[in-house]
Each structure stands twice: as structure tokens, then as C-alpha cells.
């Protein structure tokens, strides 16, 4: 097993908005970060065509371009990059260790920004249509559906919130739910049911996505009790059945909530000193590029302060 010589001050796992912002701040504070890209370099934004709500881009910005620019900025300040995915971590003692295949890297501080993956429907063309009518974020993409018809899949808080948000723009919002009642909180349910732009299809599932060269044109539905199928036209399909945080590596090593999101206190601190979490991996609520970037900034600043405390202890200042 190969091991990279030396102990890095900071290692960052993940190259989405949280990871790259952490790298920019850590590099500027001379923490000499090493960033490991992960399974999806650039994070979920690389699957998004145009981002309309990231500050500073009046006409929107392509997700791949924004992530590439963030990486260039981090590299300019001295961030080093490793291609690959972490396969193992050891957090029992410092220096902490992470492995990419058979290569081990050691660090004094670790920033986890591995993100969360949206749960999808498992339909053959859902990923090829991602960003062309298929979305997992109404806040990100709702503006594109002014006076259009959209479908939302799900019955929990997220789905109902997405439907209510989309109803501000869309001509009609159809909520498709497998059960005969919603799981969302009563207040959210009542608000959605009173909205004249929102319609519900109970005990129904989406079995197919219709498309043409432009993108989504409709969905195929199956009424579960009867087995009857039909199609309805729509311009967008919003999948709101949840996310899975990418935290399998840290099970049993870090405190998490019941859904697997890393529990943080004092902004980005985990239960292990010197280990921080930023972005969607610890945020089940907002999941926005701007909030991920903000938490990446906080994690880097807190990691720098932690490193300063270690230096002071070594010098006998405390």
C-alpha cells in the first residue's frame, strides 16, 4: 500500500461548491489544502445546464463553467488536486487518514463535502433528460416554467413545498403520489390543497417520461389499484422523493441523523475535533449552491482556527 509522504494541514473531500469554496479559503489562509475530487468532479451542478440564481451572473451561468472557474481559482491559490474517490477513512486519531484506492493521505484537519445524491425514479431516460425538463430542484429551475404545465412526484414535505413554489410560475402543477394521502405536515398540505393551480393524482406512479428533441413533453402514469395507464402532457418533471447523503464511508465514525446526514454543531464542526462537514452532506433543508459555498467557507475558516490552536499547543502557548 502506497502512502503519500508528509501530513497535509487540510484535506477536502468533494469538488462541488462546498468543497471548492473551502479549498479557495483554505489555500488563501496558507493551509495548503489537498482536494480529492470524488465520484462526480464538480458535484451536481455539472449536470445542470443554466444556473439562474447564483449571485453575480445576471444572465445565468452554466454549471460546468461555474465549477471549472471555482477550480481554477482554488488552483491559483495553491490547492492541489487528486483524481479519484475515497475508499476508506480512519478518524480514530490524528493525523486522520483517507485512502484513494491503495494510496493513503494523512491530514491534521479534514473537510467533508461529499454532497448528497437525489433519489430518482429509475426510468431509462431520466438522466438524459436531466436539465432538459427533468429536475430535482424547484427553487433552481421553477423560473423556467412560467405558464407551463409541470408534474411533481412525491408526497412528503419536500414534494409539497416544491409544488407550492412551482405554482407561483406554472400554469398547472400535478402532484403524483403513490399513496392516497400525503406524508407532508398538515400546514403544508392545507396550503397546497387550497391552491387552485395544484392538482393531485392519488395512488399513481410515473412509469415513463415522454420526450422529443427539445426535452420533456409528458409523462406516462399508472393508477396502482386498477393498473390503468394513461399519459398527460407536461413541460417539466420534478422528482421530489428525497436525497441520499454520500456518507456511507463515515457510518459509525461520525454522528449522523436518522437519514445519514452528518450532524454538525457550531456551524460545521463534527463530533471529532478537526473534522468538519460542509454542503449538502450536512444540510437536508436548503441544498443550494450558494448555501453549500457558504458552509464551505465556514468549514475552511474553522479548520484554520483549529490548526492555529494546534500550533499554539505545540509551542506551549496554552
Buried (B, 14 or more C-beta within 10 A) or exposed (E): EEEEEEBBBBBBBBBBBBBBBBBBBBBBBEBBBBBBBBEBBBBBBBBBEBBBBBEEBEEEBBBBBBBBEBBEBBBEBBBBBBEBBBEEBEBEEBBBBBBBEEBBBBBBBBBBBBBBBBBBBEBEBBEEBBBBBBBBBBBBBBBBBEEBBBBBBBBBBBBBBBBBBBBBBBEBBBBBBBEEEBEBEEEBBEBBEEBEBBBBBBBBBBEBBBBEEEBBBBBBBBBBEEEEEEEBEBBBBBBBBBBEBBBEBBEEBBEBEEEBBBEBEEBBBBBBEBBBBBBBBBBBEEBBBEBBBBBBBBBBBBBBEBBEBBEEEEEEEE
